[in-house]
Amino acid sequence: MISSGTNQQIKDIIKLQKNARQRRKSHCFVAEGIKLVQEAGTYGKLQKIYVSQPYYQAEGPQIDTGFQGVPKEIVSESVFRQISETVTPQGILGLVSMPEYSQEEILQRENPLFLLLDDLRDPGNLGTILRTAEGAGVTAVFLNRESVDLFNPKAVRSTMGAIFRMPYLYVASLEELIREMRQRGIAVYGTWMEGSQVYDNVDYCHPCAIVIGNEANGISPGVMEQLTGRIRIPMEGKLESLNAAVAAAVVMYEGARQRRKYNYTKD
């Protein structure tokens, strides 16, 4: 049992929890809680699990059965609190390999509905957006490199497991990506209040992408210049905008609604 916070494994986990650069370097992140650890195992991404002594005492047989073949370390309760990023740790976390996707493979998917995130900064927003994207049937999520790290512990928890199922890709330039999309016949719409049409007047049944901008500043000028069109969500009262995750959900589910209706009509 690991009972010292100076253990090198414990130091490495803390680095992964705190440092995005370390996560990128190792192609590894931490999933905390039984549901996320089970999801990682289901998709073959689980490298190792760490279990607090009290949790193992209570759930040992289930853990041994559920994670056969996965290396395991038992750690003291005090040490587990050091490596946990939650206020009330569940008592189990896993080291997980990052899913990897190819831009070319993603762009070749039939009749896609993509989501593009331009400089999104809040990890909770990002995790919620990824989770919602899965629910709305989005094909994949693209982010520019200035956006928050998807494998930030808060973002990982907010995805509720969607991180293992929703294809994603960080790209060097959203502008270049949008130009390539448009060359492939994919229309790209960005959320913006000025000079735009109401979001539900746009046809999302054909290949398209939706851009959500930075929480404070919206879509960057360079990305704006590449758009097929601008869309807005009408506001009542004195509101000027919605939370980025809420705005993304509204538009993604309009796309999902139109596609369900279109497919029903075709059938």
Secondary structure as the mmCIF struct_conf table of DSSP 4:
data_model
#
loop_
_struct_conf.conf_type_id
_struct_conf.id
_struct_conf.beg_label_comp_id
_struct_conf.beg_label_asym_id
_struct_conf.beg_label_seq_id
_struct_conf.end_label_comp_id
_struct_conf.end_label_asym_id
_struct_conf.end_label_seq_id
STRN STRN1 ILE A 2 ILE A 2
TURN_TY1_P TURN_TY1_P1 GLY A 5 THR A 6
BEND BEND1 ASN A 7 ASN A 7
HELX_RH_AL_P HELX_RH_AL_P1 GLN A 8 LYS A 18
HELX_RH_AL_P HELX_RH_AL_P2 ALA A 20 SER A 26
TURN_TY1_P TURN_TY1_P2 HIS A 27 HIS A 27
STRN STRN2 CYS A 28 GLU A 32
BEND BEND2 GLY A 33 GLY A 33
HELX_RH_AL_P HELX_RH_AL_P3 ILE A 34 THR A 42
TURN_TY1_P TURN_TY1_P3 TYR A 43 GLY A 44
STRN STRN3 LEU A 46 SER A 52
HELX_RH_AL_P HELX_RH_AL_P4 GLN A 53 GLY A 66
TURN_TY1_P TURN_TY1_P4 PHE A 67 GLY A 69
BEND BEND3 VAL A 70 VAL A 70
STRN STRN4 LYS A 72 VAL A 75
HELX_RH_AL_P HELX_RH_AL_P5 GLU A 77 ILE A 83
BEND BEND4 THR A 86 THR A 88
BEND BEND5 GLY A 91 GLY A 91
STRN STRN5 ILE A 92 SER A 97
HELX_LH_PP_P HELX_LH_PP_P1 MET A 98 PRO A 99
HELX_RH_AL_P HELX_RH_AL_P6 GLN A 103 LEU A 107
TURN_TY1_P TURN_TY1_P5 GLN A 108 GLN A 108
BEND BEND6 ARG A 109 ASN A 111
STRN STRN6 LEU A 113 LEU A 117
BEND BEND7 ASP A 118 ASP A 119
HELX_RH_AL_P HELX_RH_AL_P7 PRO A 123 ALA A 136
TURN_TY1_P TURN_TY1_P6 GLY A 137 GLY A 137
STRN STRN7 ALA A 140 ASN A 144
TURN_TY1_P TURN_TY1_P7 ARG A 145 GLU A 146
BEND BEND8 SER A 147 SER A 147
HELX_LH_PP_P HELX_LH_PP_P2 VAL A 148 ASP A 149
TURN_TY1_P TURN_TY1_P8 LEU A 150 PHE A 151
BEND BEND9 ASN A 152 ASN A 152
HELX_RH_AL_P HELX_RH_AL_P8 PRO A 153 THR A 159
TURN_TY1_P TURN_TY1_P9 MET A 160 GLY A 161
HELX_RH_3T_P HELX_RH_3T_P1 ALA A 162 PHE A 164
TURN_TY1_P TURN_TY1_P10 ARG A 165 ARG A 165
BEND BEND10 MET A 166 MET A 166
STRN STRN8 TYR A 168 VAL A 171
BEND BEND11 ALA A 172 ALA A 172
HELX_RH_AL_P HELX_RH_AL_P9 LEU A 174 GLN A 183
TURN_TY1_P TURN_TY1_P11 ARG A 184 GLY A 185
STRN STRN9 ALA A 187 THR A 191
BEND BEND12 MET A 193 MET A 193
TURN_TY1_P TURN_TY1_P12 GLU A 194 GLY A 195
STRN STRN10 GLN A 197 VAL A 198
HELX_RH_3T_P HELX_RH_3T_P2 TYR A 199 ASN A 201
BEND BEND13 VAL A 202 VAL A 202
BEND BEND14 CYS A 205 PRO A 207
STRN STRN11 CYS A 208 ILE A 212
STRN STRN12 ASN A 214 ASN A 214
TURN_TY1_P TURN_TY1_P13 GLU A 215 ASN A 217
STRN STRN13 GLY A 218 GLY A 218
BEND BEND15 ILE A 219 ILE A 219
HELX_RH_AL_P HELX_RH_AL_P10 PRO A 221 MET A 224
TURN_TY1_P TURN_TY1_P14 GLU A 225 GLN A 226
BEND BEND16 THR A 228 THR A 228
STRN STRN14 GLY A 229 ARG A 232
TURN_TY1_P TURN_TY1_P15 GLY A 237 LYS A 238
HELX_RH_AL_P HELX_RH_AL_P11 ALA A 244 LYS A 266
#
